[in-house]
């Protein structure tokens, strides 16, 4: 993996099942992180939820419920104020919305992106390539086969 930077951060706010607001320890600047290579269901009615509803044939209300389950699981993994480390891939620093893309390493050494996939609360996001994508796809299949997380409710999301 081509790492560009390791930034020490403090968690400030949870956004959804695949994003949070953090603060750089040195500059004190706050910014949003989009967990790289994963996708969790949306938590509100928006264009993406309408698209997912059509493609997955799952009602928006259920998708939103799944989004909240994913969000709550993420909040159980990390606390506001916790110190964590952002690791980014050289060619994908920000997404089209200006959010910083990266792998979030928790203070116990676990990677939040991996936890979300392995426990079935997010799926691999393949629209932007990341070096961990093949592993995420493999772990996602195991989570689905073992009916973990959201897969205990639906067979796709």
Residue frames as qw, qx, qy, qz and C-alpha x, y, z in Angstrom:
[[0.000, 0.890, 0.456, 0.000, 0.00, 0.00, 0.00],
 [0.405, 0.362, -0.021, 0.840, 1.37, 3.39, -0.92],
 [0.336, -0.754, -0.476, 0.304, 0.87, 5.48, 2.17],
 [0.276, 0.717, 0.052, 0.638, 1.02, 9.23, 1.88],
 [0.047, -0.510, 0.411, -0.754, 0.60, 10.33, 5.42],
 [0.495, -0.388, -0.744, 0.225, -0.14, 9.22, 8.91],
 [0.115, -0.515, 0.073, -0.846, -2.07, 11.91, 10.72],
 [0.215, -0.232, -0.806, 0.500, -2.87, 11.80, 14.42],
 [0.289, -0.409, -0.334, -0.799, -6.48, 12.81, 14.98],
 [0.155, 0.131, 0.742, -0.639, -9.15, 13.18, 17.62],
 [0.049, -0.465, -0.806, -0.363, -12.74, 12.12, 16.85],
 [0.093, 0.033, 0.201, -0.975, -15.20, 15.01, 17.10],
 [0.616, 0.245, 0.224, -0.714, -18.50, 13.90, 15.56],
 [0.426, 0.106, 0.880, 0.184, -20.11, 10.90, 13.88],
 [0.319, 0.265, -0.327, -0.849, -21.64, 11.48, 10.44],
 [0.871, 0.115, -0.117, -0.463, -22.97, 8.04, 9.40],
 [0.950, -0.183, 0.252, 0.010, -21.86, 4.42, 9.06],
 [0.824, 0.220, 0.132, 0.505, -18.89, 5.29, 6.88],
 [0.316, 0.630, -0.030, 0.709, -17.93, 8.82, 7.90],
 [0.511, -0.699, -0.358, 0.350, -16.84, 10.97, 10.82],
 [0.136, 0.920, -0.115, 0.348, -15.54, 14.41, 11.64],
 [0.815, -0.269, -0.191, 0.476, -12.07, 14.52, 13.16],
 [0.058, -0.989, 0.132, -0.003, -9.65, 17.17, 14.37],
 [0.711, 0.435, -0.347, 0.430, -5.96, 17.24, 13.48],
 [0.686, -0.567, -0.274, 0.365, -3.97, 17.21, 16.75],
 [0.517, -0.141, 0.055, 0.842, -1.39, 19.71, 15.50],
 [0.056, 0.247, 0.307, 0.917, -3.32, 22.20, 13.37],
 [0.213, 0.306, 0.635, -0.676, -6.62, 21.82, 15.32],
 [0.404, 0.192, -0.395, -0.802, -8.36, 21.86, 11.91],
 [0.609, 0.154, 0.700, -0.340, -11.56, 19.78, 11.70],
 [0.393, 0.335, -0.576, -0.634, -12.45, 17.80, 8.58],
 [0.878, 0.047, 0.221, -0.421, -14.60, 14.91, 7.44],
 [0.110, -0.358, 0.904, 0.207, -13.22, 11.44, 6.80],
 [0.862, 0.184, -0.123, -0.456, -14.96, 9.01, 4.48],
 [0.659, -0.347, 0.667, 0.034, -13.85, 5.49, 5.40],
 [0.286, 0.542, -0.618, -0.491, -12.06, 4.28, 2.31],
 [0.237, 0.171, -0.926, -0.239, -13.30, 1.23, 0.41],
 [0.002, -0.329, -0.909, 0.256, -16.56, 0.75, 2.30],
 [0.292, -0.264, -0.289, -0.872, -20.17, 1.82, 1.95],
 [0.052, 0.273, 0.834, -0.478, -22.88, 1.81, 4.61],
 [0.050, 0.656, 0.692, 0.297, -26.58, 2.42, 3.95],
 [0.014, 0.436, 0.014, 0.900, -27.83, 6.02, 4.01],
 [0.141, -0.325, -0.744, 0.567, -29.61, 7.39, 7.07],
 [0.271, 0.536, 0.282, -0.748, -31.94, 9.82, 5.35],
 [0.627, 0.586, 0.512, 0.030, -34.10, 10.03, 2.26],
 [0.042, -0.716, 0.357, 0.599, -31.89, 11.30, -0.58],
 [0.637, 0.549, -0.365, -0.399, -31.08, 10.59, -4.22],
 [0.187, 0.392, -0.900, 0.032, -28.74, 7.73, -3.29],
 [0.390, 0.050, 0.816, -0.425, -31.43, 6.02, -1.21],
 [0.696, 0.470, 0.117, -0.531, -33.88, 6.30, -4.12],
 [0.494, 0.557, -0.633, -0.213, -31.25, 4.72, -6.41],
 [0.033, -0.255, 0.936, -0.239, -30.51, 1.96, -3.87],
 [0.583, 0.200, 0.546, -0.567, -34.24, 1.32, -3.38],
 [0.723, 0.518, -0.170, -0.424, -34.67, 0.78, -7.15],
 [0.430, 0.529, -0.730, -0.049, -31.53, -1.31, -7.63],
 [0.000, 0.212, -0.913, 0.349, -31.86, -3.48, -4.52],
 [0.535, -0.359, -0.591, -0.485, -35.67, -3.74, -4.48],
 [0.426, -0.352, -0.658, 0.511, -35.61, -2.86, -0.77],
 [0.109, -0.897, -0.377, -0.204, -37.90, -0.14, 0.63],
 [0.237, 0.656, -0.250, 0.672, -36.19, 3.13, 1.54],
 [0.584, -0.668, 0.144, -0.437, -37.56, 2.92, 5.10],
 [0.965, -0.223, 0.035, 0.130, -35.75, -0.41, 5.64],
 [0.680, 0.428, -0.130, 0.581, -32.54, 0.91, 4.06],
 [0.093, -0.742, 0.205, -0.632, -32.67, 3.92, 6.40],
 [0.818, -0.527, 0.111, -0.203, -33.19, 1.58, 9.38],
 [0.929, 0.064, -0.031, 0.363, -30.12, -0.38, 8.25],
 [0.363, 0.664, -0.153, 0.635, -28.22, 2.89, 7.94],
 [0.428, -0.732, 0.219, -0.483, -28.97, 3.70, 11.59],
 [0.954, -0.288, 0.074, 0.040, -27.90, 0.19, 12.69],
 [0.767, 0.354, -0.084, 0.529, -24.61, 0.69, 10.85],
 [0.034, 0.753, -0.162, 0.636, -24.17, 4.17, 12.37],
 [0.681, -0.639, 0.170, -0.316, -24.81, 2.86, 15.89],
 [0.965, -0.066, 0.004, 0.254, -22.35, -0.01, 15.37],
 [0.529, 0.551, -0.152, 0.627, -19.67, 2.46, 14.25],
 [0.255, -0.756, 0.192, -0.571, -20.31, 4.59, 17.35],
 [0.888, -0.444, 0.081, -0.088, -19.79, 1.47, 19.51],
 [0.885, 0.196, -0.073, 0.415, -16.28, 1.03, 18.04],
 [0.441, 0.218, -0.133, 0.860, -14.87, 4.48, 18.80],
 [0.230, -0.762, -0.493, 0.351, -15.68, 7.24, 21.26],
 [0.190, 0.922, 0.055, 0.332, -15.77, 10.97, 20.72],
 [0.303, -0.881, 0.354, -0.088, -12.41, 12.36, 21.81],
 [0.908, -0.156, 0.321, 0.220, -10.55, 9.13, 21.04],
 [0.027, -0.711, 0.538, 0.451, -7.16, 9.41, 19.39],
 [0.858, 0.289, 0.421, 0.050, -6.88, 7.64, 16.04],
 [0.273, -0.462, 0.527, 0.659, -4.63, 7.63, 12.98],
 [0.683, 0.639, 0.131, -0.329, -5.59, 8.34, 9.38],
 [0.454, -0.266, 0.685, 0.503, -3.73, 6.39, 6.71],
 [0.569, 0.672, 0.085, -0.466, -4.30, 7.44, 3.11],
 [0.765, 0.190, 0.473, 0.394, -3.42, 5.97, -0.28],
 [0.329, -0.301, 0.259, 0.857, -1.31, 8.19, -2.49],
 [0.025, 0.151, 0.593, 0.791, -3.71, 8.52, -5.43],
 [0.348, -0.592, -0.609, -0.397, -6.98, 8.88, -3.51],
 [0.223, 0.016, -0.505, 0.834, -6.77, 11.57, -0.86],
 [0.324, 0.267, 0.368, -0.830, -10.22, 13.14, -1.20],
 [0.352, 0.430, 0.820, 0.137, -13.53, 12.18, -2.82],
 [0.161, 0.492, 0.461, 0.721, -15.68, 14.27, -5.15],
 [0.340, -0.845, -0.359, -0.204, -17.31, 15.94, -2.12],
 [0.123, 0.760, -0.375, 0.517, -13.97, 17.03, -0.64],
 [0.804, -0.538, 0.174, -0.184, -14.02, 14.46, 2.16],
 [0.003, 0.637, -0.770, 0.001, -10.68, 12.94, 3.12],
 [0.932, 0.052, -0.290, -0.212, -10.50, 9.27, 2.16],
 [0.144, 0.570, -0.751, 0.301, -8.60, 6.90, 4.40],
 [0.718, -0.218, -0.657, 0.075, -8.26, 3.98, 6.69],
 [0.344, -0.731, 0.227, -0.544, -8.91, 4.90, 10.31],
 [0.626, 0.061, -0.711, 0.315, -6.69, 3.08, 12.77],
 [0.582, -0.743, -0.178, -0.279, -8.10, 3.01, 16.28],
 [0.149, -0.783, 0.523, -0.303, -5.94, 3.48, 19.35],
 [0.790, -0.282, 0.532, -0.112, -5.98, -0.30, 19.96],
 [0.208, -0.387, 0.763, 0.474, -4.49, -0.89, 16.47],
 [0.462, 0.420, 0.780, 0.054, -7.66, -2.16, 14.77],
 [0.026, -0.020, 0.415, 0.909, -8.77, -0.61, 11.48],
 [0.424, 0.326, 0.445, -0.718, -12.32, 0.78, 11.60],
 [0.546, 0.378, -0.425, -0.616, -12.92, 0.16, 7.87],
 [0.351, 0.162, -0.920, -0.069, -12.10, -3.55, 8.33],
 [0.147, 0.145, 0.805, -0.556, -14.30, -3.89, 11.43],
 [0.514, 0.352, 0.132, -0.771, -17.29, -2.44, 9.58],
 [0.592, 0.329, -0.595, -0.432, -16.87, -4.94, 6.72],
 [0.272, 0.148, -0.939, 0.151, -15.99, -8.02, 8.79],
 [0.157, 0.204, 0.760, -0.596, -18.93, -7.50, 11.14],
 [0.140, 0.468, 0.813, 0.317, -21.42, -6.95, 8.28],
 [0.008, -0.781, -0.402, 0.479, -22.27, -3.28, 8.87],
 [0.237, 0.752, -0.271, -0.553, -20.79, -1.99, 5.60],
 [0.884, 0.316, 0.319, 0.126, -20.13, -3.46, 2.18],
 [0.542, -0.177, 0.344, 0.746, -17.16, -2.98, -0.14],
 [0.311, 0.851, 0.120, -0.406, -17.33, 0.22, -2.18],
 [0.714, 0.030, 0.505, 0.485, -15.96, -0.55, -5.62],
 [0.392, 0.880, 0.247, 0.105, -16.68, 2.70, -7.49],
 [0.088, 0.893, -0.421, 0.136, -13.30, 4.05, -6.34],
 [0.868, 0.125, -0.442, 0.190, -10.45, 1.54, -6.27],
 [0.356, -0.785, 0.446, -0.243, -8.56, 1.00, -3.05],
 [0.312, 0.458, -0.831, 0.042, -5.79, -1.48, -2.39],
 [0.273, -0.091, 0.846, -0.448, -7.82, -3.27, 0.30],
 [0.660, 0.165, -0.109, -0.725, -10.84, -3.83, -1.97],
 [0.640, 0.137, -0.733, -0.186, -10.07, -7.51, -2.77],
 [0.209, -0.008, -0.838, 0.504, -9.79, -8.29, 0.97],
 [0.369, 0.101, 0.325, -0.865, -12.94, -6.29, 1.72],
 [0.686, 0.129, -0.402, -0.592, -14.83, -8.32, -0.89],
 [0.535, 0.063, -0.836, 0.105, -13.62, -11.57, 0.66],
 [0.043, -0.062, -0.700, 0.710, -14.48, -10.47, 4.22],
 [0.495, 0.090, 0.032, -0.864, -17.88, -9.25, 3.04],
 [0.681, 0.051, -0.631, -0.368, -18.70, -12.68, 1.59],
 [0.384, -0.038, -0.836, 0.391, -17.80, -14.28, 4.95],
 [0.182, 0.086, 0.445, -0.872, -19.96, -11.79, 6.86],
 [0.618, 0.096, -0.249, -0.739, -22.85, -12.47, 4.48],
 [0.628, 0.042, -0.769, -0.112, -22.43, -16.27, 4.71],
 [0.337, -0.133, -0.768, 0.528, -22.37, -16.05, 8.52],
 [0.222, -0.755, -0.524, -0.326, -25.37, -13.65, 8.60],
 [0.453, -0.317, -0.332, 0.764, -23.40, -11.05, 10.54],
 [0.040, -0.267, -0.051, 0.962, -24.57, -7.52, 11.18],
 [0.483, 0.338, -0.033, -0.807, -27.02, -6.22, 8.60],
 [0.420, 0.182, -0.804, -0.380, -26.92, -9.58, 6.83],
 [0.032, 0.174, 0.917, -0.358, -28.93, -11.00, 9.72],
 [0.355, 0.520, 0.391, -0.671, -31.81, -8.83, 8.42],
 [0.643, 0.680, -0.040, -0.349, -31.32, -8.65, 4.63],
 [0.884, 0.024, 0.333, 0.327, -29.27, -10.53, 2.05],
 [0.502, 0.332, 0.191, 0.776, -28.00, -7.34, 0.36],
 [0.147, -0.878, -0.306, 0.337, -27.85, -3.63, 1.09]]
